[in-house]
Amino acid sequence: MNALTDPSPPLTPCIGICRMDESGLCIGCRRTLDEIARWSTMSDAERFRFMLEILPTRRATE
């Protein structure tokens, strides 16, 4: 399958609350602006690792 025929949604932590906090992280997904900008060029494996290993640590330190 390709992007045009694959019915699965793109892998993203975005929840539609797109505002940056004072530390430079999005309050919805906890990504930086640089990470948000690079997201579309990352492979699914990179996105999956990021969502499993990096973002949970940011949520735990709030």
N, C-alpha and C positions, 0 to 999 in steps of 0.2 A: 504494500500500500504506500501511497505517497500523501503529501500534505493535503492534496485536493480530494482524495477519496477516503482518507482515514477519518472516521467519525469521532474519534476520541478528542477531548478538549486538550489544549496545550497544558503542559505541566507548569503550574505557577502557584506561588503562595499568596498572590494578590487576592484580597477580599473586598476591594473596592473602596477602602478608606485610605485615600492617598494624600496624606499630609506628613510633612517632616517634623520631627521633634527637635528639641534643642541640641541633641547629641548627633544629629544628622541621619537618623534612621526614620524610615516611614513608620508611622504609628500603626498601620494596618498589617504590613507584611514583615517589618523589621529589616528591610534591605536598605542599603545606601543608594544614593542617586546613581553612582557608578555601577553598582550591581544591577539596578533596574535597567540601566542603559545597555549593559552587556547581556542581559537575560536572553534576548532573542537570538544571539549568536552562540549561546552555550548549547552543548549537546544535551540530550535527555539524561544521560548518565551524570553529567556535571550538575544539572538542575536537581536531580534526585538526591545526589550526595549533599548538595548545598542545603536542601530542605530537611534532610535527615540528620546532618551533623552540625551545620553552622547555625541555622535559624533557631533551633531549640535552645541552644546555649544563650542566645540573645534574649529569648523570652524568659529564661530562668533568672537572668540577672536584673530584671526590671524592678 
